[in-house]
Amino acid sequence: MSNLINILILVAILAVTVTLGFGLWSLHKGSDADRSRSNKLMRLRVGLQAVAIVLLCVGMWWKSTHAG
């Protein structure tokens, strides 16, 4: 279970990083459609960050209660 949580945490952090990169790239392009897309991507990033934080908390809880 610990390995699964570690993998999920890494995937969540990677998803946040990729979404941030795409959002910044869309913002850099400059057209109105790109700015709108960037705004949507940044909102998605916030949600992904929340998921990553929850996974980190679950992982820390799991490791503290199932220390071996």
Residue pairs with C-beta under 8 A, 6 or more apart in sequence:
1 62
1 66
2 59
2 62
2 63
2 66
5 55
5 58
5 59
5 62
6 59
8 55
9 52
9 55
9 56
9 59
12 48
12 51
12 52
12 55
13 52
15 48
15 52
16 45
16 48
16 49
16 52
19 41
19 44
19 45
19 48
20 42
20 45
22 41
23 38
23 41
23 42
23 45
24 38
26 34
26 35
26 37
26 38
26 41
27 34
27 35
27 38
